[in-house]
Amino acid sequence: MIKKTQLRHLGLFLLALTPFSNVMAADALATDSPWMTGDWDGKRTELSNRGYNIVLGYTNEIGWNEAGGYNRDRTAVYADEILVSLGMDLEKILDWKAASVQFIITDRNGKDITSQRLIDPRSGQLTSTQEVWGRGSIWRLAEFSYRQRYMDGAIDMRVGRFGLGEFGEFPCEFQNLLFCGNTGGSSTGTVWYNFPVSQWALQLKYNFGQEWAIQGGIFEQNPSLQENDNGFKTSFSGNKGVILPLEVIFKPQQSFFGLPGEYRAGMFVSTTDADDVFLGADGQPQPLTPDGGYKSHSTRKGYWTVARQHIAHIANDPKRPIEVFTQAHFNDKDTTYIRSSINFGFTSMGTFAARPKDEIGVAVGRIEVNSRFTDRQRMVNALNDETSYDSAGFIPIQKKEYSAELFYGVRVTDWLMVRPNVQYLKHPGGVEKVDDAIVIGLKIQTKI
């Protein structure tokens, strides 16, 4: 039976694919409008001029397991997100110089083909072929923050509820999570809460001229914020500590190719207590004394780098860049399930003169499970005399998962992007016994 929520999201999906409907106002659904519903007879522009910027967004991602994976029963599943955002320019509204407020709520729903078909259910999931899935099928307060700039923008302060998305900042054009957004949330998800989870935070950034900046912050570390019942939680109950990120940013306007680039390097420390992934409280391998608990650590650490570089402008048009990129993330070996992740790729805007707003993207990458965690898996199997992968009690050994994605983004209108894609996963879930998988995807984004 189709649920009402499924019908509602299906309706939004179909509406995003009907650019020639004539049921709305005259300027709605215009191909050169930035919004599907148009300018609301000028009201939208009027509100913006007065300091109120409204964004209504919708993302839908479909995944079809074309081949391989743990479960070869083919099916297609969707995951989607509704986003409602209100930005308020307080300089226009209250004459507060260089001040603003941002409010964002989201609603996510659907399923993930990776967890449904690709990975062995006895093992953990390393990434997702539908990045918009995750953090619960619920409404969430994704951001409610106050931003103040000082010294003509040299100092940028933000306080309130938000995530760590501006650290290791990276766009989200691909459908595979390994290539979408910053890698902290996907590589250290139990510590680094990615969008749309928000937490109490204070963030400071100092800009050294036009090219250099350094930023740091203090973020609430509260595992209960990930729970489905706490989408709008604002109390500190359940708080276990804080996470402290620090990042250096370099944005040259003319770098190696005489073209713009962006380079980031950062680290974080989490003050929450964390269990060792291999050792027990007595200092021996934990599987030898399973009732004694794990060795405890007082901190967790991680490091990351991001590099993005324009290498050419097609027809010397800055709006048609070819960009290469790479991201890397490393976690400490004592406490973290995922040891590292890395990716490489390129995107091209306006590759074909007849389609100047279309995009092409190609990326490859891998996620590596902590070898100490793998050692524990082997030891547990040995102690339980589990030698056959087909045994129900066998723990699959996880090592590395490799991913690749190719997409072509069709800019149907200024408010609608449709990105069919093909993804290849080698060793889904990091388990070599699981067949390599091919996923056919479709990512649709629209501003309503």
N, C-alpha and C positions, 0 to 999 in steps of 0.2 A: 504494500500500500504506500502511495506517495504521501509524505507528510506535508503539512502546510508550509514549513520552512523550506522544504525542497522546491515546492511550487513557487515560492517567493523568489528564491535565488535563480530558478530556471527562468522566471519572468525577466529578471534583470539581465540575465545572460542573453536571452533572445532580443531584448530591447537594445542591447549594445550592438547587435548585429543587423539592425534595421535602419540604416542611415537615410532611407528615402521615405520614411513614414511622414505623413502630413497631418498628424493628429495634434501637434503642439503648435506653439506660437510661431510666427513667421520666421524668426531668426533661429529657432531651435533646429537641431540636426543639420545646420549649415556646415559644409565641409571645411570651411576656413574658420569656424568658431572654435575656441579652445574648450568649450563645454558642449555636451550633448544637448542640454536643455536651453542653450543659448544664454542671452544676456538678461533674460527676464524683463523684456521691454525697457532695458536700461537700468533696472534696479540693481543688478549685480555690479556694474561699473560705478554706480552712484554709491553703493555701500563701500566699495573699495576706496573710492576717493575720500570717503569719510573715515576710513581706517579699519573697515571690517572685510576681511578676505575669507570667503567661504569656498571650501573644496569638498566635493562629494566624489569619491572615487570607488571604482569597482574593479576587482581582479578575479579572473576565473582561470584555473589551470586544470587541464584534463590529461590523464596519463593512461596509456594502453600498453600492456605488456605483450609486445609483439613476439618475443622469443626469449627463451631461457628463464633464469631465475629459479627459485626453490619450488614454487607452485606454478605449473605451466598452464593452469586453467585460465584462459585469456578472458580479460574483462577490461572495461574502462571505468574509471572513477574520477570524480571531480573534487577539487578543493577550491574554496573561494573566500574573498574578504570584501566586506563593505567598510569604507573609511569615511568618516565625517570629521572635517577639520574646520576650526574657526581660528584665524589669526587676527589679533587686534593690535593695530599700530597706535600705541598710547600717546605718541607725539601728536598725531592728528586728532585723537579723541579727547585727551586730557591735557595736551600741551606738555607732556612729560618727555623731554628730549631723549631720543635714541632708546626708547623703552618699548617693549612689546610683550604680549601674552599669547601663548599658543595652547590650544585645546584640541585634542584628538581622541576619538573613540573608534573602536573597530569591532567588527563582528566576523568571526571565522567559522566556517562549516566545511563539511565534506570528509573525504577519506584520502589516504595516500597509497598509491599503487606499490610503493617500495615496501611498506610494512605489510600490505595486504598480500603481495605475491612474490616479491623479489628475494627477501631475506629469509633465512631459516628462523622460525619463530623461537627457537631455543637460544638464539644469540641476540645481541644488541644491535640496534640500527645505528649506522654511522652517518648517513646523510639522507637526503630526500630528493626524489626526482620531481617533486611538486613543492617548491619552497614556501608557498603561501600556507601550506598545511602546518599545523603545530601550535602549541601553547593553548590548546583547548578550543572546542567549538562553542565559544561563548562571546558575549560582549565584554570588551575590556577598555579601561581608561589607559590609553597608550601614552598620553602626555597631557600635563597641565602645568605649564612652566611660565616663569617670568624671566625675561631677558633684558639686560641693561648693558649698553655700550658706553665706554668712557674714552676720553682723549681722542676724539674723532675716530672712534672704532678700534683704536689700538688695543684696548682692553675689552673683552667680551665676557660677561658674567651671565650664567643661567642657573636658576634655582627652581626647585619644585619637584614634580614627578615626571620622570622620563627615563629612557634607557641609555645605553652606551653607544648608540649608533653613530655619533660623531667622532668616535675613536676608531681608527682603522676604517674610516668611511669609504664606502665603495658602492657603485650603483647596482641595481638589481634588474638587469635586462635578461639574464638567463633564467631558465626554469629549474635547473638543478641547484640545490642549496649550496653546493660547494663553490659555485661561481657567482653567487648572489649575495650582495651586502657584505658587511665585514665578517671575517672568519672567526671572530671571538665567540659569537653566540653558537655557531655550529660546531666549533672545536672544543669549547669548554662550557657546554650548555647548562651544567649544574651549578656553575659559578657566574658566568657571564650571561645575563638574561637579555636575549635579543628582542627586537620589536615583535609583538606589541606589548610585552610586559614592561611596566614602568615601576620605578622605585624612587624613594626620596633621594635627592641628589643635589650637589653643588658642583658646578663646572666653571673653570676659569681658563681663558685663552688670552695669550698675549701675542700680538702680531708685530713682527719686526719688519717694518716696511711692507712692501707688496708681496714678497716671496717667502719669507720665513715666519714660522709661528711655533709656539709651544703651548700645549694645553694639558691640564690635569684636572682631577676631580675626586670627589668622595661620594660613593654610591652605597645606599643601603644594601646589605646582603641578607635577604630574607627568603628562604626556600619556599615558604608558604605562598608567596606571590604567584608561583607557578600553578597553583591549584585552581580548579575550575570554579570553585565557590568564592574566589577572591579576586575576581576581575576588576572590582572597584574598591578593593581594600586600601585604606589610607592609614591605618594604625600601624604601630611598630611591633605589635605582638608577633612572635615568631622570629624576630631579628636575631641573627647569629654573629653579626660583625659587619664589616664594610669591605668594599673593593676599591682599590686605589689605582687608577690608570694614569699613565703619563705618556705623552706622545710629542714627537718633533715632526714638523711638517715643512716641506720645501716645495714651493709651487713656482718654478721658473717659467717665465713667459717665452724665453728662448733658451733651450738646453741643447742636448746632443745633436739634434737635427735642426736647430734653429727654430723649433716649434715648442708649444706649451707642453708641460709635463707636471706630474704630481708625485711626490715621494714621501712616504711616511715610515716611521719606525717608533715602536712603542713597547711598553711593558705594563703589567699589572701585578699587584699583590692583593690577595684576599686574606683577611684576618680570621676567617672562619676555621674552626677545627676541621680537619679532614682525615679520613682513614687512609692508611697505607694500602696500596693496591695488592701487596704481596705478603708483607710481614704481619704477624700477630702481635698482641700486646707484650708477649714474652720475648720478642725478638726473633722467634723462629718462624718459618713459613706458616702462614695462618691455617692452611688446610690440615696441618699436623695437629693443631689444637683448636679446632673450630669453635669450641664453646668459650674460648678465652677472649674473643673479640680481636680487633685490629689495633696495630700500633697507631697512635694518634700524632698528627702534625698540626702545628699552630698556624701555619700559613700555606697558601698555594701561590704559584707564580706562573706567569705566561709571558710570551714575547711575540711580536708580530712585525711584519714589514708589508708595505704596499708600494707598488710602482706602476704608474700609468704614464705612457708617453705617446704623443702624436708623432708618427713617423712620416706622414704625408698628408697633404690636403688635396683631394681630388679636384682637378681643374683649378688649383690654387684658391679654392673656396673654403674658408674656415668653417663653414657650416657642413662640410662634407669630409670630416677627418677620418683617417685610418689610425687606430690607436692599438698599441700592444700593452699588455698588462701582466702582472704576476702578483700573487699574494702568498704569504707564508705565515704559519702560526706554529709556535712550539710551546709545549707545557712541561712542567717539571715531572720527572719520572716517578716520584714517590707517591703522588696522590691522584693522578689523572688517568682516566680510562683511555682517552685519545692522546697520543704522544705528540703528533704533528699533522699538519695538512699543508698542501702546497698546490698552486694552480698556475697555469700559463694560458694566454689566449690573445685574441685580437677581435676588435669590432670595427666595422666600416659603415659609415653613414653616407647614403647617396651614391652607392657604388655605380649605379646605372643612371645616366643623365635623365632618362625619362621618369625615374622614380627617385628624386633627390632627397626624400624624407624616409625612405626605406632603410632598414638596417640588416647587416649580416654579422653573425657572431660565431666564433669557434673557440672552444676551450677544452683543456685536458687538465687532470689533476689527480691527486691521490690523498687518502686519509690513512694514517698509520696508527694501529692500536699499540698501546704501551707494551713493550716486550715483557715487562715484569707481570703485567696482567695476563698475557699469553702463557707465561710460565706457570701461573697459578691455575689456569684452565687445564694445562697438561697434568699438573700434579693431582688435581681433584679427580681427573679421569683415571689416573694410575692408582690412586688410593681406593677408588671404587671399582677397580678392575674392569673399567669400561674401555674396550679397545676397538669397538665397531662404531663407525659413524651412524649406522642405521639403528643402533640401540636407542630406545627412548630416554635412557638415563645419561647418554653421552653428551658432554658439553662441547659444542663445536669450537674449534680452535680458530681464533680471529687474529689476522695479521694486517693485511693492507687491502683497501678497496680502491680501485681506479675508476675514474669517470671521464666521460667525454660528451660534449654536446655541440651540435650544429643547429643554428636557428636562422630563419629568414623572417624579419619583421616587416610586415606590410602596414604602412601608414595609410589606413583606409580614409580617415579624415584627421583633422588636427586633434580631435578628441578620442580617436579610436586607433589602437595599435593591436594587430593580430600577429602572433609569433608562432607559427608551426615549428616544431623542433624534433630532432632525433637524438636520443641519448643512448650511450653504450656504457654498461657497468661490468667491469671485470672483478670477479670475486665479491658479489654483493654481500654486504655485512662483514667483509674481510675474511670470509670463509672460502677457502680454495675448493672445497667439495661442492659448492653451489655453482651451477652453470652460469656462465656469463649471460647477461641479459641485454635486450634491446627494448627501449621504451619509445613509443611515439607520443609526443606531447603537443599540446596547444595552449598557449598562454595569451589571454585577452585582457587588455587594460583599457579602461575608459574613464574619462572625467565627466561626471554627470552634471 
